Structures are given as structure tokens and as C-alpha cells.
């Protein structure tokens, strides 16, 4: 691991270091989840696609008292919790294949994340890390992630008296050695993020940039101690903050900053394309059902334009959009077949649904009341 593992400064939280093929876990037996996870980011030669494992697995290296079972985390109050990977599936799988992927599904790699964070800002950050490319002029990027807790965190019951505390925030430290010699502080970019569970869905990772000292204070961990603290790591180490000025040549922009900028540009372009499509559809299709169909088609196109494998939530959303479009087209065609004068002909008898094509939904989130308005 780059410049050594984080040092634990919390005497009430012992940490057990667990070595996997693809990443390292600093596991906290008192909190039953990682205190930190570290992994390298590299392209790897294994480009084979593997199916997502169907289940999570307990880490049998841990004693039974420290295992929390392989079931998902349910809800905390009314908030949906996701089984949050600390070492991400995609980055590890492309370097270490199926064995590395299965390691990422061990519960020793998991922490209870709010669903809105897991599929929102944290997903954007993981996607940007995944998109970092190898550079023959630079050393590999290293990432250290983990939870940060409030003084009295809420917890979820895992049975047998085991209480799993829910973090207040998550940290991410991205280390980018950009010039030789790579062990000199001036030759390395650090990008530090501390993201709350309650992060807004429309926010970006760049909104949560902090200094390394802030993460150390929030976690009780000391990072890169093999460098020695006299090397001024307590200063402004975030290249996100340092490289706002394009003329600043103190150090090159880090690869995570470049990846986040590219991601933001792609998202803005996709949103603009969707807006343009909606506007064009509204101009050409004055009836509300046709306009809604075109709006959903634009949203479908925005999902398909990602240029990467879709997440599970994106696949579910895409399927719902496609089924809704099909249903709205059928409704529109049936309405168009009704004569203008309803008294001129008897009403059209209802068409029984075809069981083989019947689709039902339990709607839990109707964005902008689209389905309600269509109904």
C-alpha cells in the first residue's frame, strides 16, 4: 500500500488489517465494518465481463462475533440503506478478475450507506475514479476510503445482540503521484473528499473537498505517517482547490480532477440534449400524451448515452421508462381511434389485457408527477 496503512489514533477502536488480492481492509471489530479500505487504480489486462454476484458473503476470516450476516441493511427509520462497497466492484474486477470481484462482495468490505448517497454523489465519485486511465509518465493512483461517525451514531440490529452503527459521512483520499521521484510530497497530488450521508442528489463530489487534516480529525486516523509529519501534509493538499487557476503551474491537475471535469461535461451535455429534445417534441406534438412520450424518450436517451455499463438502478429506471412509453403509445392510439362525436357510435368495448404482456408497477417515486399526469 502507498506509504503505509493509516495509523489508528482511537484507543477504543482496534483495527484488524485484512489483505485481499485486490485491496486492503482496516476492519473495526467494534463497529463491525471497515474503518478504511485502500486500493490501487489501474487499467489491468482483464477486460472480461463477469456477472454481478447474486449475494453478499460473510468474511469467514472474522470470528463469528464480528460477522454481521449477508442480508442487506434495510431501512433506518424511513431512510433506505444500501450495502455500500468501499472497494468498488468495477475497479477491482478489471485488475484482478473474478476472484477480486468476489472479494468486493464480502461483508467486511461493506458499510451502510444511504441509498441516495450510494446512487448519487458517491456513485459519481466512484465512476470518476473508475475512469482514471494509466499514464506511463506517472505512478498508479491509490485511493483510501471509509466511514466517519457522529459521536452517538444510530445503529441497525443485525441479530445476536450485534448493533451496526450507521456513519454520518464517508471520506475519500485520492493519491496521484505525478512526477518522479514519486515519494516526494511536491511530486504528488492529494484530493480529499468528506461527503455526508445527506448529500443533495444534485450536488457534485467537488462540493465536498476538504483538507487531509479534516479527514484525520473526523476519523481518528493518521495518513501517510511513513513520510513524517514534518513534510507539511497538514497544508493545502487538495489539487481541486489548488488548480482552480489554469495558469497555476505548481503541479499538474490530478487525474481525478480531470476525470470529474470530463464527467461533469458529459452530464451537462446529456441534460442539454434532453432539454432540447423535450422542447422540440413540445413544439411538434401539442397533445400532452405525445409530449410525455417524447420527454420519456429523451430521458431514455440520456441514460443510454452514458458510454459505460449501466448501474442496477439505471437498468431498472430504463426498463420502467421503456414499458411506460409502450403503454402510453397504446393509450394514445386507442384515444385516436375514438370518433370526435361520442354520440355517433357506441362506445368502444374495453380490450382485455394480454396476460403475457401485462406489466404492473408499485410506484414509489413519480418524478414531476409524470405518470399521474399521463393517467
C-alpha positions in Angstrom: 0.0 0.0 0.0 1.2 3.5 -0.9 3.3 5.0 2.0 1.9 2.5 4.6 -1.5 1.9 6.1 -3.4 4.6 8.1 -2.4 4.7 11.8 -5.2 4.3 14.3 -5.4 7.1 16.9 -8.6 5.9 18.6 -7.8 3.5 21.6 -11.4 2.5 21.8 -11.5 1.2 18.2 -9.0 -1.6 17.4 -8.3 -2.2 13.8 -7.5 -5.5 12.1 -5.7 -5.3 8.8 -7.0 -7.8 6.2 -5.1 -8.4 3.0 -7.2 -9.3 -0.1 -5.9 -9.9 -3.7 -7.3 -6.7 -4.9 -7.5 -4.3 -1.9 -6.7 -3.9 1.8 -9.2 -3.5 4.6 -8.7 -2.0 8.0 -11.6 -3.7 9.8 -13.1 -2.4 13.0 -14.4 -5.2 15.2 -16.2 -2.7 17.5 -18.1 -1.1 14.6 -18.4 -4.4 12.5 -17.3 -2.6 9.3 -14.2 -1.2 7.7 -12.5 1.8 9.3 -10.7 2.2 6.0 -10.2 0.4 2.7 -7.3 1.1 0.3 -7.0 0.0 -3.4 -4.9 0.8 -6.4 -6.4 2.2 -9.7 -5.0 0.7 -12.8 -6.3 -0.5 -16.2 -5.4 -4.1 -15.8 -5.3 -6.7 -18.6 -8.5 -8.5 -17.7 -11.3 -7.0 -19.8 -13.7 -9.9 -19.4 -17.1 -9.1 -18.2 -18.4 -11.1 -15.2 -22.0 -11.3 -14.0 -22.7 -9.5 -10.7 -22.7 -12.0 -7.8 -26.2 -12.8 -6.6 -25.4 -12.5 -2.9 -23.1 -10.9 -0.4 -21.0 -13.2 1.7 -19.8 -13.1 5.3 -16.0 -13.0 5.6 -15.1 -16.3 7.3 -11.7 -15.0 8.3 -13.5 -13.0 11.0 -14.7 -14.7 14.2 -18.5 -15.2 14.4 -18.9 -12.4 16.9 -17.6 -9.9 14.2 -19.7 -11.2 11.3 -23.0 -9.4 10.6 -24.6 -11.8 8.1 -25.1 -11.4 4.4 -28.5 -9.8 4.4 -29.0 -6.2 3.2 -29.3 -3.4 5.6 -33.0 -2.5 5.2 -34.0 0.9 6.5 -33.1 3.3 9.2 -36.3 5.0 10.2 -37.8 5.8 6.8 -34.4 6.0 5.0 -33.4 3.2 2.7 -29.9 1.9 3.4 -27.7 0.3 0.7 -24.9 -2.2 1.2 -22.1 0.2 0.3 -19.0 -1.2 -1.3 -15.9 0.5 0.0 -13.6 -1.1 -2.6 -15.7 -0.8 -5.8 -16.6 -3.8 -7.9 -15.6 -2.4 -11.3 -12.2 -1.1 -10.4 -11.1 -4.2 -8.6 -12.6 -6.7 -11.2 -10.8 -5.2 -14.2 -7.4 -5.6 -12.4 -7.9 -8.9 -10.5 -10.7 -10.7 -12.4 -13.4 -12.9 -10.9 -11.5 -13.6 -7.6 -11.1 -9.9 -7.0 -14.8 -9.2 -7.8 -15.9 -11.8 -5.3 -13.7 -10.2 -2.6 -15.6 -6.9 -3.1 -18.8 -8.7 -2.1 -17.5 -9.8 1.3 -19.4 -8.1 4.1 -16.0 -7.0 5.5 -15.9 -4.5 2.6 -19.4 -3.1 3.3 -20.8 -0.1 5.2 -24.4 1.0 5.5 -24.9 4.0 3.1 -28.0 6.0 2.4 -29.4 4.9 -0.9 -29.5 8.5 -2.1 -25.7 8.8 -1.4 -24.8 5.3 -2.8 -26.6 6.1 -6.1 -25.8 9.9 -6.1 -22.6 11.8 -5.2 -20.7 8.7 -4.1 -21.5 6.9 -7.3 -20.3 9.9 -9.3 -17.0 9.9 -7.4 -16.6 6.1 -7.9 -17.3 6.5 -11.6 -14.7 9.2 -11.9 -12.2 7.1 -10.1 -13.0 4.1 -12.4 -12.5 6.3 -15.5 -8.9 7.2 -14.5 -6.5 6.0 -17.1 -3.0 4.7 -16.7 -0.3 7.2 -17.6 3.2 5.8 -18.5 4.7 9.0 -17.1 3.0 8.6 -13.7 2.8 6.1 -10.9 -0.6 4.4 -10.2 -3.3 6.3 -8.4 -4.2 5.0 -4.9 -7.5 5.5 -3.1 -8.3 5.3 0.6 -12.0 5.4 1.6 -14.0 4.7 4.7 -16.7 6.0 7.1 -16.8 8.8 9.6 -19.1 8.6 12.6 -21.0 11.1 14.7 -20.4 11.0 18.5 -23.6 8.9 19.1 -24.4 7.2 15.8 -27.7 5.5 15.1 -27.4 1.7 14.5 -29.2 -1.2 12.9 -29.8 -4.5 14.5 -28.0 -7.5 12.9 -29.2 -10.1 15.4 -27.5 -11.9 18.3 -27.1 -8.5 20.0 -24.9 -7.1 17.2 -25.5 -3.4 16.5 -24.1 -1.9 13.3 -23.5 1.9 13.6 -24.5 4.0 10.6 -21.8 6.5 9.6 -22.5 10.2 9.4 -20.1 10.8 6.4 -17.7 9.0 4.1 -14.2 10.1 3.3 -12.1 9.5 0.2 -8.4 10.3 -0.3 -7.1 10.0 -3.8 -3.3 9.9 -4.1 -1.8 10.8 -7.5 2.0 10.6 -7.8 2.6 12.6 -11.0 6.4 13.0 -11.3 9.5 11.1 -10.4 10.6 10.7 -7.7 7.1 9.6 -6.6 7.9 9.6 -2.9 8.5 13.4 -2.7 5.4 15.4 -1.5 5.8 18.0 -4.1 5.5 15.3 -6.8 2.2 14.0 -5.5 -1.4 15.4 -5.8 -3.8 14.7 -2.9 -7.6 15.1 -3.4 -9.6 14.7 -0.3 -13.4 14.5 0.0 -15.7 14.2 3.0 -19.2 13.6 1.9 -22.2 13.5 4.3 -24.9 10.8 4.0 -27.4 13.6 3.5 -25.6 15.0 0.4 -28.0 16.5 -2.1 -28.8 14.5 -5.2 -27.9 17.4 -7.4 -24.6 18.1 -5.7 -21.2 17.0 -7.0 -18.1 15.5 -5.4 -16.3 18.8 -5.9 -18.7 20.4 -3.4 -17.2 18.3 -0.6 -13.5 19.0 -1.0 -11.6 19.1 2.4 -8.0 19.0 3.7 -6.4 15.8 4.8 -6.3 17.1 8.4 -10.1 17.4 8.3 -10.4 13.7 7.5 -7.9 12.8 10.1 -9.9 14.7 12.7 -13.2 13.1 11.7 -11.9 9.6 11.6 -9.2 9.3 14.2 -6.7 8.1 11.6 -3.3 9.4 10.6 -2.4 9.0 6.9 1.0 8.6 5.3 2.9 8.6 8.6 5.9 6.9 6.9 6.5 10.3 5.3 6.8 12.0 8.6 4.6 14.9 9.6 7.4 17.4 9.1 6.7 17.2 5.4 3.8 19.6 5.6 0.9 17.3 4.8 -1.2 19.4 7.1 -1.2 22.2 4.5 -3.4 22.7 1.4 -3.1 19.3 -0.2 -6.2 19.3 -2.3 -5.5 19.8 -6.0 -9.2 20.5 -6.5 -8.6 23.7 -4.6 -5.1 24.4 -5.8 -5.8 24.1 -9.6 -8.7 26.5 -9.9 -6.3 28.8 -11.7 -5.4 27.4 -15.2 -2.2 29.4 -15.1 -1.1 27.7 -11.8 1.9 25.6 -12.8 2.9 24.5 -9.3 1.7 21.0 -10.1 -0.3 19.4 -12.9 -4.0 18.8 -12.4 -4.6 15.5 -10.8 -6.2 12.6 -12.8 -9.3 12.6 -10.5 -9.9 16.3 -11.1 -9.6 15.8 -14.9 -12.0 12.8 -14.7 -14.5 14.7 -12.6 -14.4 17.6 -15.1 -15.0 15.2 -18.0 -17.8 13.6 -16.2 -19.5 16.9 -15.4 -19.2 18.0 -19.1 -20.8 14.7 -20.2 -23.6 15.1 -17.8 -24.3 18.7 -18.7 -24.3 17.8 -22.4 -26.7 14.9 -21.8 -29.0 17.2 -19.8 -28.9 19.8 -22.5 -29.6 17.3 -25.2 -32.6 16.0 -23.2 -33.9 19.5 -22.8 -33.6 20.3 -26.5 -35.4 17.1 -27.4 -38.2 17.9 -25.0 -38.5 21.4 -26.4 -38.6 20.1 -30.0 -41.1 17.4 -29.1 -43.4 20.0 -27.3 -43.3 22.2 -30.5 -44.1 19.3 -32.8 -46.5 17.4 -30.5 -49.1 19.7 -28.9 -51.1 16.8 -27.3 -49.9 16.0 -23.7 -49.5 12.3 -24.2 -47.3 12.6 -27.2 -45.2 15.3 -25.4 -44.8 13.0 -22.5 -43.8 10.1 -24.7 -41.1 12.3 -26.3 -40.0 13.5 -22.9 -39.5 9.9 -21.7 -37.7 9.0 -24.9 -35.3 11.9 -24.2 -34.7 10.6 -20.7 -34.2 7.1 -22.1 -31.6 8.5 -24.5 -29.8 10.3 -21.7 -29.4 7.0 -19.8 -28.2 5.1 -22.9 -25.6 7.8 -23.7 -23.5 7.1 -20.6 -20.9 5.1 -22.6 -20.3 2.7 -19.7 -22.1 -0.3 -18.2 -25.3 0.8 -16.5 -25.8 0.6 -12.8 -28.5 -1.6 -11.4 -30.7 1.4 -10.6 -30.2 2.8 -14.1 -31.3 -0.5 -15.7 -34.4 -0.6 -13.5 -35.2 3.0 -14.4 -34.6 2.3 -18.1 -36.9 -0.7 -18.1 -39.6 1.3 -16.4 -39.3 4.2 -18.9 -39.5 1.7 -21.9 -42.6 0.0 -20.5 -44.2 3.3 -19.8 -43.6 4.5 -23.3 -45.1 1.4 -24.7 -48.2 1.8 -22.6 -48.6 5.5 -23.4 -48.3 4.7 -27.2 -51.1 2.2 -26.9 -53.3 4.6 -24.9 -52.7 7.4 -27.4 -53.6 5.1 -30.4 -56.8 3.9 -28.6 -57.8 7.5 -27.9 -57.1 8.5 -31.5 -59.5 5.7 -32.7 -62.4 7.3 -30.9 -64.7 9.3 -33.2 -64.9 13.0 -32.5 -68.6 12.7 -31.8 -69.1 10.2 -29.0 -72.9 10.0 -29.6 -72.4 8.9 -33.2 -71.3 5.4 -32.5 -71.5 3.1 -29.5 -68.5 3.2 -27.1 -65.6 1.0 -27.9 -65.7 -2.1 -25.7 -62.7 -2.4 -23.5 -59.8 -4.5 -24.8 -58.8 -7.2 -22.3 -55.2 -7.1 -21.4 -52.8 -9.7 -22.8 -51.5 -11.6 -19.8 -48.2 -12.4 -21.5 -47.5 -8.6 -21.9 -49.1 -7.3 -18.7 -46.7 -5.1 -16.7 -47.6 -3.7 -13.2 -45.7 -1.3 -11.0 -45.6 -0.3 -7.4 -44.8 3.4 -8.0 -42.7 4.8 -5.1 -41.3 7.9 -6.8 -43.2 9.7 -9.6 -40.8 12.3 -10.8 -42.6 15.6 -11.5 -45.9 13.7 -11.4 -45.3 12.4 -15.0 -47.2 9.1 -14.5 -50.0 10.9 -12.6 -50.5 13.4 -15.4 -50.4 10.7 -18.1 -53.1 8.7 -16.2 
